[in-house]
Amino acid sequence: MVTIDTLQSRKSTNSTVDAAVIVPVSERYDDVASLYREYKTALETYGRSFEFVYVLDGEFRDVFEQLQSLQRSGERIRIVQLAKWFGEATALAAGFENSRAEIILTLPAYYQVDPSEIPNLLEGLSDCDMVIGRRNPRVDSKINQIQAKVFHALHNAITGDSFHDLGSGVRAFRRQVIREVPVYGDQHRFLPVLASRRGFRVREIDVTQSKRDRSRRIYRPGIYVRRILDVMTVFFLAKFTKKPLRFFGLIGTFTFAVGTILLIYLAIERLFLGVDLAERPALLLSSLLVVLGVQIFAMGLIGELIIFTHASNLKEYTIERIVE
């Protein structure tokens, strides 16, 4: 259970705010006060009311003091501090929960795109449900660009999508998106993918990358492995959440078929060619493949039974409009 220490109480005027700006402060952040002023200046050209919700993913004393100083100077900022580090997805979820506007804008706590591009994302919501700021052209290091291209090539090949900058933290979307698509673990990066599969209209627009976003990021090998696993997770969630037998049945059938063919081959060798089966690893391997195939297939059947039992409570579509 996540403990949230809300340092400023919710205001009753939340419902009158047009847009909520969620800024998660986690592992990476720049000077909060100067970046806030640049964000605010850009948003003031939007012509609508907005509020800032800063979510501190743990104890960031320097950031907290800067935000409190801004509050004392009259800035409309809400501070939400998590009891400890939970990750950016949880920080975003806390920000969503502690805001009430129907339009949500997520911004990173560091320079990623030119703040002057922010109103373009909000305007882009006029004909879609979610807009992602695609940094194009990229001005950061070649290593970062290569990593991004490899990741998106792998992701798009597996899922069949055509996204180019899922790593962008600059996104604008309607609240209905987060009502329908849960955010947990590290899945916040794939929110556009999951929203698109749910039926929401998602598109990327080119924005100017900040010239200050030039840091070279090389991660530990375990991070790259986790990203691959995240892609596989999203692929499964998008394709087979409501149809588990299709996934497990395909793998189980293939495994069972390979084991069966190998067993038949060994049986023919024994019966007609007089080949001894004793001390042959192939016999054990084929038997294990048959048993494993049955077990995997059974997992798919159990999943189907669970889905069938809870089918009345599941929703896998989004209604755009009802005309009477």
N, C-alpha and C positions, 0 to 999 in steps of 0.2 A: 504494500500500500504506500503510495507516495504522499508524504507530508508536505504541505505547501504552506509557507509562512507568507501571507499576503500582508505587505507592509503598508499598504494604503487601501482603505475600504472602498468597495465598489460604489460608484455614484449612481444615483437614480436617473441621471441624465444620459446614461449609456445608450439608451434606446434611440436618442436623437442624434447620435454620432453616425456619420455616413460611412466612415472607414476606420478600421482598427489596424494599427501598425504594430506588428509583433516583432520584437528584436530579441532573439535568444543570445545570451552571453555565456559562452561555454569555453572550449579550449583556446580559441583564438579571438582576439578583439584588439581594436585600435583605440585611440583616444575617444572616449565615449562622448564627451561634451561637444567637441568640434564636429564629430560625425553626426550627432543629433541635430546640430544647427543646420548642417548642410541638408540633411533629410527634411527637416522642417521647412527650410526655404524652398526646396523643390516641391513639397506637398502643398504649400500655400498657393502655388499656381494652379492647383487642381480645382480650386473654387468651391470645395465642400469641406464640411467639418470632419475632423479626425482626432484620434487619441493615440498616444504611444503607450505600449505595454512592454516594459523591459522585464525579461525573465532571467534571473541569475541562476545558473545551473550549479549551485553550490555557493560557497562563501567567497565573494569577490569584494573585499573590503574597499579597495580603491575605486572600483566601479560604483559600488553602492554610495560612497561618499560623493562622487561626482553627480550621480543621479539625484541624491537628496539636495545637493546645492542647486541643481536646476529646478527642483520642485519649489524650493524656498524663493527662487527668483520669479515664480509664477508660471512656470511651464507645466502644461497638462501632461503629466507622466504618471503612470501607475507602475509600481515596482512589485514584482513577485519573486520571492527568493525561495528556492527549493532547499530542503534541509541538508542535502548533500548532492554530490554529482550523480545525475541519473542518465545523462545523455541528451543530445539535442532534440530527439523525438519527444521525449517527456517534457522538455522545456517548452517546445512548441505547443504540445497538448495543454500544458498549464496556461500558456498564453491564450489559446483559443477559449479555454474555460473561463478565463477572467476578462473576457471582452464580450461585447454584445452587438457590435455593428454587423450588418449583413455583408459588407465588403471587407475582406481581410487582405492585408498586405504584409508579407514576411520579408524582412530585410536583415542581412547579416550585420554583426557587430563590428565588422571590419570593412575596409574599402574593397569592394568587389566590382561594382559598376559605377559609372558616373551618376551621381544623384539626380542630375537634371533629366535623366531618362525615366525616372519613376512615374511621372504623370502619364507617360505613354502606355505603361502597363495598365493603369486604371482605366484609361480611355479604351484600351483593347477589350475590356469586359463588356463593351456594348453589344458584341455579337458572339460571345462565347462565355464559358463558365470559369475558365482558368487560363491565365497567361503566364508564361515563363520568360524571364529575361535571358536571352541567349547572348553570351559575350562573343560578339563578332564584329570586327576581327579580334583575335586574341593577341594580347600584348605581353603576356607573362612568359616565363621561361619555356624553351623548347621541350624540356623534360615534362613539364606540366601538360603541354599541348599533346605530346605523344601519348602520355598516360590517358588523357581524356579521349583521344581518338580510338585507342585500343579498347578502352572500357565500353564506349558507345557502339563500336563495331561489334563487340561480343554481345552486348545487350540487345542491339537491334537484330542481330542474326538469330538469337535464341527466341526473342519475343515477337519478332516481326514488326516492331515499332520503327519510328524514324526520328527519335529525339536526338538532339545534338549537345545539350548542356544540362543534364540532370543534376550536375553539381552546383548549379546556380541557386543561391539562396534568395534571389529576388523573384518573388512570385505574387501574383494577385489572383484572388479567386472569391467566389461567393461562399457564404457560410454553409450552404446546402452541401457543398463538396465534403466538408469535414463531418457533417452530420451523417453522410452516407458511407464515407470511406474512413475507417479507423486508422490512426497513426500510432505505431508502437515499434519497439526495437529500433532498427535502423531504416525502417521503411519510409521515413519522411522523404528520403531522396527519391523514392519511386512513387510518391503521391500522384504526380501527373500520369504515370502509367496506369495505376490502379483506378484513378478517376476516369481516364479515357475508356478503360474496359468496362466501367460501370455505366457508361453512356453519356458522360459529360463531355462537352466540347472543349478541348484543350489545344492550345497552339503556342508556338514559340515566336517571339518577335526579337529582332536584332537590337541590341543595346550596346552602347560604348563601354568597354571595360575600363575601369579606373586605372590610371597610370601608376597608382600606388600598389596595385595588386600584382606585384612582380616576384613575390617570394617563391623560392623553389621548394617544392614539397615532394620529398621522397619518404615513403612510409615503410614500416617494418613488413617483412614477408607475410606475416599473419594477417595484416590489413588487406593485402591483395587477395588472399585466400577468402577472407570474409566477404569481400566485394563479389567474388565469383559466386559464393554461396547465396548472397543476397539476390543476385540476378536469377539464380535457379529457383529461389523461394518465390520471387515475384512471378516468374513464369508459371510455377505450379498454382499460386493463388489466383492468377488471372485466367488460367486455362482449365484447371481441374478441381477447384474448390467445391463446385456443385456436382462434379462428375468424377469422383475418385476412382471408380472402376475402370474408366478409360485409361488412366495413368498406370495404376497398379496392374490392371488386367493386361495391358500391352506388355509391360515388363515381365509379368508372371508367365504369360503365354509364351513369350520368346524364350525365357529361361527353361520352362517345362519342355518346349519343343526341342531345344538343343540337347537337353538331358535324355529325352526319349530317343532321339535319333542316334545318339551315341550308344545308348543301351541296346538298341536294335542292331547296330553295327557289331557290338561285342557279342551279342547272342548269335548272330550269323557266323562270326569267326569261330565261336565255340562249337556250334552244332554242325557246321559243314566243313570247316577247315581244321578242326581239332586243335585249335589254339587254346592253351590253358589260361584260365582267368585268374588263377591264384597269383597273388602278389602283383597285380596290375593296378596301378593308381587310377587308370581310366575308369574302372568299374566303380570305385568309390566316388570319383568326381561326377560321373553321370548320375549316380544315385542321389548325390547331394543336389545336383541341379534340378532333378525332378521334384524332390521334396521342397526345395527352395521356391521353385515356380509355383507349386500348389499353395505355399504359405503366402507368397506375395499376392497371388490372385485372391486368396481368402481375405487379406487385408483390404483389398478393394471392395469385396462384397460387404465386409463389416462397415466400411466407410459409407457405402450406399445405403445400408440399413439405418445408419445414424442420420444421414441426410434425409432419408424418407421419413423418419420419425419426427424430425424437426422441420419438415418442409413447409408447414403452415406458417412458421415464424421467420422463414428466410425470404430475403428480397434481393433479387439480382438485377433489378432494372431501375431506371430513374425516369419519372414522368416529366416531360418538358412542359406540356400544357393540356388542359381539358377544356373542350369547347362544347357548350350546351346550347 
